[in-house]
Amino acid sequence: MGGKSRDEDSGEFTETYPLEDFLDSLEEIGPTGTTDIADRVGCDRRTAYIKLQSLEEEGVVQSQKIGNALLWELTD
């Protein structure tokens, strides 16, 4: 299963790229694009986009379309 690994003790799956990694990246570098966040977290662009969309649905981040790119930033 891509993006998840199984904990040896509990047998439960854990995320390889926790949402906190994406929030930490935005906090450290400020508003930026999907590719920059993916590079910082160490995942592919598609994974970053999906995670950031999830955070946007929760109201934690917001996006703004600039040209062909999305600029992501933390909400106030």
PDB file of N, CA, C and O in Angstrom:
ATOM      1  N   MET A   1       0.849  -1.191   0.000  1.00  0.00           N
ATOM      2  CA  MET A   1       0.000   0.000   0.000  1.00  0.00           C
ATOM      3  C   MET A   1       0.881   1.235   0.000  1.00  0.00           C
ATOM      4  O   MET A   1       1.662   1.438   0.930  1.00  0.00           O
ATOM      5  N   GLY A   2       0.768   2.052  -1.016  1.00  0.00           N
ATOM      6  CA  GLY A   2       1.560   3.257  -1.093  1.00  0.00           C
ATOM      7  C   GLY A   2       1.168   4.267  -0.037  1.00  0.00           C
ATOM      8  O   GLY A   2      -0.014   4.489   0.227  1.00  0.00           O
ATOM      9  N   GLY A   3       2.183   4.878   0.567  1.00  0.00           N
ATOM     10  CA  GLY A   3       1.921   5.922   1.543  1.00  0.00           C
ATOM     11  C   GLY A   3       1.623   5.445   2.945  1.00  0.00           C
ATOM     12  O   GLY A   3       1.421   6.260   3.845  1.00  0.00           O
ATOM     13  N   LYS A   4       1.590   4.130   3.152  1.00  0.00           N
ATOM     14  CA  LYS A   4       1.312   3.626   4.495  1.00  0.00           C
ATOM     15  C   LYS A   4       2.240   2.456   4.795  1.00  0.00           C
ATOM     16  O   LYS A   4       2.661   1.722   3.901  1.00  0.00           O
ATOM     17  N   SER A   5       2.541   2.308   6.066  1.00  0.00           N
ATOM     18  CA  SER A   5       3.314   1.150   6.499  1.00  0.00           C
ATOM     19  C   SER A   5       2.641   0.575   7.731  1.00  0.00           C
ATOM     20  O   SER A   5       1.896   1.266   8.425  1.00  0.00           O
ATOM     21  N   ARG A   6       2.906  -0.689   7.995  1.00  0.00           N
ATOM     22  CA  ARG A   6       2.250  -1.357   9.114  1.00  0.00           C
ATOM     23  C   ARG A   6       3.161  -1.302  10.343  1.00  0.00           C
ATOM     24  O   ARG A   6       4.344  -1.634  10.270  1.00  0.00           O
ATOM     25  N   ASP A   7       2.590  -0.878  11.466  1.00  0.00           N
ATOM     26  CA  ASP A   7       3.299  -0.878  12.737  1.00  0.00           C
ATOM     27  C   ASP A   7       3.484  -2.324  13.180  1.00  0.00           C
ATOM     28  O   ASP A   7       2.515  -3.080  13.247  1.00  0.00           O
ATOM     29  N   GLU A   8       4.713  -2.712  13.480  1.00  0.00           N
ATOM     30  CA  GLU A   8       4.995  -4.105  13.828  1.00  0.00           C
ATOM     31  C   GLU A   8       4.323  -4.550  15.117  1.00  0.00           C
ATOM     32  O   GLU A   8       3.918  -5.707  15.234  1.00  0.00           O
ATOM     33  N   ASP A   9       4.199  -3.651  16.083  1.00  0.00           N
ATOM     34  CA  ASP A   9       3.606  -4.020  17.366  1.00  0.00           C
ATOM     35  C   ASP A   9       2.083  -4.092  17.318  1.00  0.00           C
ATOM     36  O   ASP A   9       1.488  -5.070  17.772  1.00  0.00           O
ATOM     37  N   SER A  10       1.459  -3.062  16.771  1.00  0.00           N
ATOM     38  CA  SER A  10      -0.001  -3.009  16.796  1.00  0.00           C
ATOM     39  C   SER A  10      -0.640  -3.633  15.558  1.00  0.00           C
ATOM     40  O   SER A  10      -1.806  -4.026  15.595  1.00  0.00           O
ATOM     41  N   GLY A  11       0.110  -3.725  14.472  1.00  0.00           N
ATOM     42  CA  GLY A  11      -0.445  -4.238  13.235  1.00  0.00           C
ATOM     43  C   GLY A  11      -1.258  -3.207  12.476  1.00  0.00           C
ATOM     44  O   GLY A  11      -1.798  -3.509  11.412  1.00  0.00           O
ATOM     45  N   GLU A  12      -1.356  -1.977  13.012  1.00  0.00           N
ATOM     46  CA  GLU A  12      -2.123  -0.917  12.363  1.00  0.00           C
ATOM     47  C   GLU A  12      -1.266  -0.214  11.319  1.00  0.00           C
ATOM     48  O   GLU A  12      -0.042  -0.144  11.430  1.00  0.00           O
ATOM     49  N   PHE A  13      -1.946   0.302  10.306  1.00  0.00           N
ATOM     50  CA  PHE A  13      -1.246   1.071   9.286  1.00  0.00           C
ATOM     51  C   PHE A  13      -1.005   2.483   9.790  1.00  0.00           C
ATOM     52  O   PHE A  13      -1.858   3.068  10.457  1.00  0.00           O
ATOM     53  N   THR A  14       0.164   3.028   9.467  1.00  0.00           N
ATOM     54  CA  THR A  14       0.488   4.410   9.797  1.00  0.00           C
ATOM     55  C   THR A  14       0.825   5.132   8.503  1.00  0.00           C
ATOM     56  O   THR A  14       1.358   4.538   7.566  1.00  0.00           O
ATOM     57  N   GLU A  15       0.510   6.418   8.462  1.00  0.00           N
ATOM     58  CA  GLU A  15       0.780   7.198   7.268  1.00  0.00           C
ATOM     59  C   GLU A  15       2.260   7.501   7.150  1.00  0.00           C
ATOM     60  O   GLU A  15       2.919   7.828   8.137  1.00  0.00           O
ATOM     61  N   THR A  16       2.780   7.391   5.928  1.00  0.00           N
ATOM     62  CA  THR A  16       4.161   7.739   5.671  1.00  0.00           C
ATOM     63  C   THR A  16       4.343   9.248   5.685  1.00  0.00           C
ATOM     64  O   THR A  16       5.387   9.746   6.107  1.00  0.00           O
ATOM     65  N   TYR A  17       3.342   9.970   5.231  1.00  0.00           N
ATOM     66  CA  TYR A  17       3.403  11.428   5.159  1.00  0.00           C
ATOM     67  C   TYR A  17       2.283  12.030   6.002  1.00  0.00           C
ATOM     68  O   TYR A  17       1.210  12.330   5.478  1.00  0.00           O
ATOM     69  N   PRO A  18       2.518  12.207   7.291  1.00  0.00           N
ATOM     70  CA  PRO A  18       1.474  12.762   8.164  1.00  0.00           C
ATOM     71  C   PRO A  18       1.116  14.198   7.765  1.00  0.00           C
ATOM     72  O   PRO A  18       1.952  14.935   7.242  1.00  0.00           O
ATOM     73  N   LEU A  19      -0.111  14.573   8.015  1.00  0.00           N
ATOM     74  CA  LEU A  19      -0.568  15.922   7.688  1.00  0.00           C
ATOM     75  C   LEU A  19       0.273  16.988   8.380  1.00  0.00           C
ATOM     76  O   LEU A  19       0.433  18.089   7.853  1.00  0.00           O
ATOM     77  N   GLU A  20       0.805  16.675   9.541  1.00  0.00           N
ATOM     78  CA  GLU A  20       1.624  17.630  10.279  1.00  0.00           C
ATOM     79  C   GLU A  20       2.856  18.043   9.478  1.00  0.00           C
ATOM     80  O   GLU A  20       3.318  19.178   9.598  1.00  0.00           O
ATOM     81  N   ASP A  21       3.397  17.128   8.658  1.00  0.00           N
ATOM     82  CA  ASP A  21       4.563  17.455   7.830  1.00  0.00           C
ATOM     83  C   ASP A  21       4.230  18.562   6.833  1.00  0.00           C
ATOM     84  O   ASP A  21       5.065  19.423   6.552  1.00  0.00           O
ATOM     85  N   PHE A  22       3.021  18.537   6.305  1.00  0.00           N
ATOM     86  CA  PHE A  22       2.612  19.547   5.338  1.00  0.00           C
ATOM     87  C   PHE A  22       2.384  20.889   6.032  1.00  0.00           C
ATOM     88  O   PHE A  22       2.746  21.941   5.506  1.00  0.00           O
ATOM     89  N   LEU A  23       1.784  20.839   7.213  1.00  0.00           N
ATOM     90  CA  LEU A  23       1.580  22.069   7.982  1.00  0.00           C
ATOM     91  C   LEU A  23       2.907  22.671   8.416  1.00  0.00           C
ATOM     92  O   LEU A  23       3.090  23.887   8.345  1.00  0.00           O
ATOM     93  N   ASP A  24       3.832  21.830   8.864  1.00  0.00           N
ATOM     94  CA  ASP A  24       5.158  22.309   9.265  1.00  0.00           C
ATOM     95  C   ASP A  24       5.875  22.977   8.095  1.00  0.00           C
ATOM     96  O   ASP A  24       6.522  24.011   8.266  1.00  0.00           O
ATOM     97  N   SER A  25       5.760  22.393   6.920  1.00  0.00           N
ATOM     98  CA  SER A  25       6.397  22.965   5.730  1.00  0.00           C
ATOM     99  C   SER A  25       5.844  24.345   5.424  1.00  0.00           C
ATOM    100  O   SER A  25       6.601  25.277   5.151  1.00  0.00           O
ATOM    101  N   LEU A  26       4.536  24.477   5.469  1.00  0.00           N
ATOM    102  CA  LEU A  26       3.929  25.778   5.205  1.00  0.00           C
ATOM    103  C   LEU A  26       4.300  26.797   6.271  1.00  0.00           C
ATOM    104  O   LEU A  26       4.493  27.975   5.970  1.00  0.00           O
ATOM    105  N   GLU A  27       4.397  26.353   7.499  1.00  0.00           N
ATOM    106  CA  GLU A  27       4.778  27.261   8.579  1.00  0.00           C
ATOM    107  C   GLU A  27       6.211  27.749   8.390  1.00  0.00           C
ATOM    108  O   GLU A  27       6.510  28.918   8.634  1.00  0.00           O
ATOM    109  N   GLU A  28       7.092  26.856   7.957  1.00  0.00           N
ATOM    110  CA  GLU A  28       8.503  27.200   7.784  1.00  0.00           C
ATOM    111  C   GLU A  28       8.760  28.071   6.560  1.00  0.00           C
ATOM    112  O   GLU A  28       9.526  29.031   6.642  1.00  0.00           O
ATOM    113  N   ILE A  29       8.133  27.755   5.423  1.00  0.00           N
ATOM    114  CA  ILE A  29       8.463  28.479   4.193  1.00  0.00           C
ATOM    115  C   ILE A  29       7.407  29.475   3.751  1.00  0.00           C
ATOM    116  O   ILE A  29       7.642  30.256   2.829  1.00  0.00           O
ATOM    117  N   GLY A  30       6.256  29.460   4.389  1.00  0.00           N
ATOM    118  CA  GLY A  30       5.199  30.393   4.036  1.00  0.00           C
ATOM    119  C   GLY A  30       4.445  29.946   2.800  1.00  0.00           C
ATOM    120  O   GLY A  30       4.597  28.810   2.351  1.00  0.00           O
ATOM    121  N   PRO A  31       3.628  30.839   2.246  1.00  0.00           N
ATOM    122  CA  PRO A  31       2.820  30.493   1.079  1.00  0.00           C
ATOM    123  C   PRO A  31       3.702  29.993  -0.066  1.00  0.00           C
ATOM    124  O   PRO A  31       4.712  30.614  -0.399  1.00  0.00           O
ATOM    125  N   THR A  32       3.316  28.875  -0.659  1.00  0.00           N
ATOM    126  CA  THR A  32       4.124  28.278  -1.720  1.00  0.00           C
ATOM    127  C   THR A  32       3.292  27.313  -2.547  1.00  0.00           C
ATOM    128  O   THR A  32       2.129  27.057  -2.235  1.00  0.00           O
ATOM    129  N   GLY A  33       3.883  26.786  -3.586  1.00  0.00           N
ATOM    130  CA  GLY A  33       3.194  25.880  -4.496  1.00  0.00           C
ATOM    131  C   GLY A  33       3.253  24.430  -4.061  1.00  0.00           C
ATOM    132  O   GLY A  33       4.007  24.062  -3.159  1.00  0.00           O
ATOM    133  N   THR A  34       2.456  23.624  -4.709  1.00  0.00           N
ATOM    134  CA  THR A  34       2.349  22.204  -4.395  1.00  0.00           C
ATOM    135  C   THR A  34       3.685  21.484  -4.553  1.00  0.00           C
ATOM    136  O   THR A  34       4.057  20.679  -3.699  1.00  0.00           O
ATOM    137  N   THR A  35       4.402  21.763  -5.626  1.00  0.00           N
ATOM    138  CA  THR A  35       5.680  21.092  -5.885  1.00  0.00           C
ATOM    139  C   THR A  35       6.702  21.410  -4.806  1.00  0.00           C
ATOM    140  O   THR A  35       7.436  20.523  -4.369  1.00  0.00           O
ATOM    141  N   ASP A  36       6.760  22.667  -4.369  1.00  0.00           N
ATOM    142  CA  ASP A  36       7.703  23.046  -3.307  1.00  0.00           C
ATOM    143  C   ASP A  36       7.408  22.297  -2.016  1.00  0.00           C
ATOM    144  O   ASP A  36       8.325  21.852  -1.325  1.00  0.00           O
ATOM    145  N   ILE A  37       6.138  22.161  -1.696  1.00  0.00           N
ATOM    146  CA  ILE A  37       5.755  21.434  -0.480  1.00  0.00           C
ATOM    147  C   ILE A  37       6.090  19.954  -0.626  1.00  0.00           C
ATOM    148  O   ILE A  37       6.611  19.342   0.306  1.00  0.00           O
ATOM    149  N   ALA A  38       5.798  19.380  -1.780  1.00  0.00           N
ATOM    150  CA  ALA A  38       6.110  17.970  -2.033  1.00  0.00           C
ATOM    151  C   ALA A  38       7.610  17.721  -1.884  1.00  0.00           C
ATOM    152  O   ALA A  38       8.016  16.733  -1.274  1.00  0.00           O
ATOM    153  N   ASP A  39       8.429  18.608  -2.437  1.00  0.00           N
ATOM    154  CA  ASP A  39       9.879  18.463  -2.319  1.00  0.00           C
ATOM    155  C   ASP A  39      10.325  18.530  -0.858  1.00  0.00           C
ATOM    156  O   ASP A  39      11.188  17.767  -0.423  1.00  0.00           O
ATOM    157  N   ARG A  40       9.736  19.435  -0.126  1.00  0.00           N
ATOM    158  CA  ARG A  40      10.112  19.618   1.291  1.00  0.00           C
ATOM    159  C   ARG A  40       9.718  18.399   2.136  1.00  0.00           C
ATOM    160  O   ARG A  40      10.479  17.967   3.002  1.00  0.00           O
ATOM    161  N   VAL A  41       8.527  17.851   1.878  1.00  0.00           N
ATOM    162  CA  VAL A  41       8.032  16.699   2.640  1.00  0.00           C
ATOM    163  C   VAL A  41       8.703  15.405   2.171  1.00  0.00           C
ATOM    164  O   VAL A  41       8.885  14.470   2.951  1.00  0.00           O
ATOM    165  N   GLY A  42       9.070  15.364   0.878  1.00  0.00           N
ATOM    166  CA  GLY A  42       9.712  14.169   0.339  1.00  0.00           C
ATOM    167  C   GLY A  42       8.743  13.204  -0.316  1.00  0.00           C
ATOM    168  O   GLY A  42       9.001  12.002  -0.383  1.00  0.00           O
ATOM    169  N   CYS A  43       7.621  13.735  -0.802  1.00  0.00           N
ATOM    170  CA  CYS A  43       6.630  12.891  -1.466  1.00  0.00           C
ATOM    171  C   CYS A  43       6.449  13.386  -2.901  1.00  0.00           C
ATOM    172  O   CYS A  43       7.021  14.403  -3.293  1.00  0.00           O
ATOM    173  N   ASP A  44       5.652  12.658  -3.674  1.00  0.00           N
ATOM    174  CA  ASP A  44       5.402  13.133  -5.029  1.00  0.00           C
ATOM    175  C   ASP A  44       4.336  14.227  -5.002  1.00  0.00           C
ATOM    176  O   ASP A  44       3.616  14.395  -4.018  1.00  0.00           O
ATOM    177  N   ARG A  45       4.255  14.961  -6.102  1.00  0.00           N
ATOM    178  CA  ARG A  45       3.368  16.112  -6.191  1.00  0.00           C
ATOM    179  C   ARG A  45       1.902  15.727  -5.991  1.00  0.00           C
ATOM    180  O   ARG A  45       1.155  16.455  -5.338  1.00  0.00           O
ATOM    181  N   ARG A  46       1.493  14.604  -6.541  1.00  0.00           N
ATOM    182  CA  ARG A  46       0.102  14.150  -6.427  1.00  0.00           C
ATOM    183  C   ARG A  46      -0.272  13.879  -4.971  1.00  0.00           C
ATOM    184  O   ARG A  46      -1.362  14.247  -4.530  1.00  0.00           O
ATOM    185  N   THR A  47       0.623  13.242  -4.228  1.00  0.00           N
ATOM    186  CA  THR A  47       0.377  12.980  -2.809  1.00  0.00           C
ATOM    187  C   THR A  47       0.232  14.290  -2.048  1.00  0.00           C
ATOM    188  O   THR A  47      -0.667  14.438  -1.220  1.00  0.00           O
ATOM    189  N   ALA A  48       1.119  15.240  -2.331  1.00  0.00           N
ATOM    190  CA  ALA A  48       1.049  16.545  -1.660  1.00  0.00           C
ATOM    191  C   ALA A  48      -0.278  17.234  -1.974  1.00  0.00           C
ATOM    192  O   ALA A  48      -0.912  17.803  -1.086  1.00  0.00           O
ATOM    193  N   TYR A  49      -0.689  17.181  -3.224  1.00  0.00           N
ATOM    194  CA  TYR A  49      -1.939  17.825  -3.629  1.00  0.00           C
ATOM    195  C   TYR A  49      -3.131  17.229  -2.881  1.00  0.00           C
ATOM    196  O   TYR A  49      -3.993  17.962  -2.396  1.00  0.00           O
ATOM    197  N   ILE A  50      -3.176  15.917  -2.789  1.00  0.00           N
ATOM    198  CA  ILE A  50      -4.278  15.242  -2.090  1.00  0.00           C
ATOM    199  C   ILE A  50      -4.291  15.618  -0.607  1.00  0.00           C
ATOM    200  O   ILE A  50      -5.343  15.913  -0.041  1.00  0.00           O
ATOM    201  N   LYS A  51      -3.115  15.605   0.009  1.00  0.00           N
ATOM    202  CA  LYS A  51      -3.027  15.956   1.436  1.00  0.00           C
ATOM    203  C   LYS A  51      -3.435  17.415   1.664  1.00  0.00           C
ATOM    204  O   LYS A  51      -4.158  17.719   2.613  1.00  0.00           O
ATOM    205  N   LEU A  52      -2.970  18.312   0.793  1.00  0.00           N
ATOM    206  CA  LEU A  52      -3.298  19.725   0.942  1.00  0.00           C
ATOM    207  C   LEU A  52      -4.784  19.976   0.715  1.00  0.00           C
ATOM    208  O   LEU A  52      -5.378  20.814   1.392  1.00  0.00           O
ATOM    209  N   GLN A  53      -5.389  19.263  -0.225  1.00  0.00           N
ATOM    210  CA  GLN A  53      -6.837  19.373  -0.429  1.00  0.00           C
ATOM    211  C   GLN A  53      -7.585  18.955   0.837  1.00  0.00           C
ATOM    212  O   GLN A  53      -8.561  19.594   1.229  1.00  0.00           O
ATOM    213  N   SER A  54      -7.122  17.885   1.468  1.00  0.00           N
ATOM    214  CA  SER A  54      -7.738  17.406   2.701  1.00  0.00           C
ATOM    215  C   SER A  54      -7.644  18.472   3.793  1.00  0.00           C
ATOM    216  O   SER A  54      -8.610  18.716   4.517  1.00  0.00           O
ATOM    217  N   LEU A  55      -6.488  19.096   3.904  1.00  0.00           N
ATOM    218  CA  LEU A  55      -6.313  20.156   4.894  1.00  0.00           C
ATOM    219  C   LEU A  55      -7.168  21.376   4.572  1.00  0.00           C
ATOM    220  O   LEU A  55      -7.639  22.070   5.473  1.00  0.00           O
ATOM    221  N   GLU A  56      -7.366  21.631   3.279  1.00  0.00           N
ATOM    222  CA  GLU A  56      -8.214  22.759   2.884  1.00  0.00           C
ATOM    223  C   GLU A  56      -9.675  22.483   3.243  1.00  0.00           C
ATOM    224  O   GLU A  56     -10.385  23.387   3.683  1.00  0.00           O
ATOM    225  N   GLU A  57     -10.121  21.261   3.061  1.00  0.00           N
ATOM    226  CA  GLU A  57     -11.490  20.895   3.424  1.00  0.00           C
ATOM    227  C   GLU A  57     -11.728  21.060   4.922  1.00  0.00           C
ATOM    228  O   GLU A  57     -12.840  21.367   5.350  1.00  0.00           O
ATOM    229  N   GLU A  58     -10.672  20.854   5.720  1.00  0.00           N
ATOM    230  CA  GLU A  58     -10.773  21.031   7.170  1.00  0.00           C
ATOM    231  C   GLU A  58     -10.662  22.500   7.573  1.00  0.00           C
ATOM    232  O   GLU A  58     -10.895  22.841   8.733  1.00  0.00           O
ATOM    233  N   GLY A  59     -10.309  23.371   6.630  1.00  0.00           N
ATOM    234  CA  GLY A  59     -10.184  24.794   6.912  1.00  0.00           C
ATOM    235  C   GLY A  59      -8.858  25.192   7.523  1.00  0.00           C
ATOM    236  O   GLY A  59      -8.726  26.292   8.061  1.00  0.00           O
ATOM    237  N   VAL A  60      -7.873  24.311   7.447  1.00  0.00           N
ATOM    238  CA  VAL A  60      -6.560  24.578   8.052  1.00  0.00           C
ATOM    239  C   VAL A  60      -5.650  25.330   7.093  1.00  0.00           C
ATOM    240  O   VAL A  60      -4.834  26.147   7.519  1.00  0.00           O
ATOM    241  N   VAL A  61      -5.786  25.056   5.797  1.00  0.00           N
ATOM    242  CA  VAL A  61      -5.027  25.770   4.770  1.00  0.00           C
ATOM    243  C   VAL A  61      -6.007  26.286   3.731  1.00  0.00           C
ATOM    244  O   VAL A  61      -7.160  25.859   3.661  1.00  0.00           O
ATOM    245  N   GLN A  62      -5.516  27.215   2.931  1.00  0.00           N
ATOM    246  CA  GLN A  62      -6.325  27.720   1.825  1.00  0.00           C
ATOM    247  C   GLN A  62      -5.441  27.814   0.592  1.00  0.00           C
ATOM    248  O   GLN A  62      -4.219  27.935   0.687  1.00  0.00           O
ATOM    249  N   SER A  63      -6.085  27.756  -0.563  1.00  0.00           N
ATOM    250  CA  SER A  63      -5.336  27.833  -1.813  1.00  0.00           C
ATOM    251  C   SER A  63      -5.844  28.988  -2.653  1.00  0.00           C
ATOM    252  O   SER A  63      -6.986  29.430  -2.531  1.00  0.00           O
ATOM    253  N   GLN A  64      -4.952  29.459  -3.511  1.00  0.00           N
ATOM    254  CA  GLN A  64      -5.298  30.516  -4.440  1.00  0.00           C
ATOM    255  C   GLN A  64      -4.666  30.157  -5.781  1.00  0.00           C
ATOM    256  O   GLN A  64      -3.475  29.852  -5.846  1.00  0.00           O
ATOM    257  N   LYS A  65      -5.450  30.190  -6.839  1.00  0.00           N
ATOM    258  CA  LYS A  65      -4.940  29.846  -8.163  1.00  0.00           C
ATOM    259  C   LYS A  65      -4.222  31.059  -8.737  1.00  0.00           C
ATOM    260  O   LYS A  65      -4.782  32.151  -8.832  1.00  0.00           O
ATOM    261  N   ILE A  66      -2.968  30.838  -9.117  1.00  0.00           N
ATOM    262  CA  ILE A  66      -2.166  31.879  -9.748  1.00  0.00           C
ATOM    263  C   ILE A  66      -1.614  31.279 -11.034  1.00  0.00           C
ATOM    264  O   ILE A  66      -0.732  30.421 -10.995  1.00  0.00           O
ATOM    265  N   GLY A  67      -2.128  31.726 -12.164  1.00  0.00           N
ATOM    266  CA  GLY A  67      -1.748  31.129 -13.445  1.00  0.00           C
ATOM    267  C   GLY A  67      -2.210  29.696 -13.472  1.00  0.00           C
ATOM    268  O   GLY A  67      -3.393  29.412 -13.282  1.00  0.00           O
ATOM    269  N   ASN A  68      -1.266  28.775 -13.711  1.00  0.00           N
ATOM    270  CA  ASN A  68      -1.586  27.344 -13.731  1.00  0.00           C
ATOM    271  C   ASN A  68      -1.261  26.654 -12.410  1.00  0.00           C
ATOM    272  O   ASN A  68      -1.385  25.434 -12.306  1.00  0.00           O
ATOM    273  N   ALA A  69      -0.852  27.410 -11.414  1.00  0.00           N
ATOM    274  CA  ALA A  69      -0.410  26.824 -10.152  1.00  0.00           C
ATOM    275  C   ALA A  69      -1.343  27.206  -9.006  1.00  0.00           C
ATOM    276  O   ALA A  69      -2.071  28.195  -9.081  1.00  0.00           O
ATOM    277  N   LEU A  70      -1.305  26.401  -7.946  1.00  0.00           N
ATOM    278  CA  LEU A  70      -2.012  26.739  -6.711  1.00  0.00           C
ATOM    279  C   LEU A  70      -0.998  27.198  -5.685  1.00  0.00           C
ATOM    280  O   LEU A  70       0.040  26.564  -5.498  1.00  0.00           O
ATOM    281  N   LEU A  71      -1.298  28.287  -5.031  1.00  0.00           N
ATOM    282  CA  LEU A  71      -0.492  28.792  -3.933  1.00  0.00           C
ATOM    283  C   LEU A  71      -1.193  28.403  -2.652  1.00  0.00           C
ATOM    284  O   LEU A  71      -2.343  28.783  -2.431  1.00  0.00           O
ATOM    285  N   TRP A  72      -0.512  27.646  -1.801  1.00  0.00           N
ATOM    286  CA  TRP A  72      -1.081  27.172  -0.540  1.00  0.00           C
ATOM    287  C   TRP A  72      -0.553  28.003   0.605  1.00  0.00           C
ATOM    288  O   TRP A  72       0.611  28.402   0.609  1.00  0.00           O
ATOM    289  N   GLU A  73      -1.416  28.266   1.587  1.00  0.00           N
ATOM    290  CA  GLU A  73      -0.986  28.970   2.805  1.00  0.00           C
ATOM    291  C   GLU A  73      -1.865  28.555   3.970  1.00  0.00           C
ATOM    292  O   GLU A  73      -2.990  28.089   3.789  1.00  0.00           O
ATOM    293  N   LEU A  74      -1.328  28.732   5.167  1.00  0.00           N
ATOM    294  CA  LEU A  74      -2.079  28.446   6.378  1.00  0.00           C
ATOM    295  C   LEU A  74      -3.181  29.482   6.536  1.00  0.00           C
ATOM    296  O   LEU A  74      -3.000  30.646   6.179  1.00  0.00           O
ATOM    297  N   THR A  75      -4.313  29.066   7.066  1.00  0.00           N
ATOM    298  CA  THR A  75      -5.391  30.019   7.340  1.00  0.00           C
ATOM    299  C   THR A  75      -5.072  30.730   8.649  1.00  0.00           C
ATOM    300  O   THR A  75      -4.288  30.244   9.464  1.00  0.00           O
ATOM    301  N   ASP A  76      -5.693  31.881   8.831  1.00  0.00           N
ATOM    302  CA  ASP A  76      -5.466  32.654  10.061  1.00  0.00           C
ATOM    303  C   ASP A  76      -6.153  32.044  11.242  1.00  0.00           C
ATOM    304  O   ASP A  76      -6.061  32.571  12.351  1.00  0.00           O
TER     305      ASP A  76
END
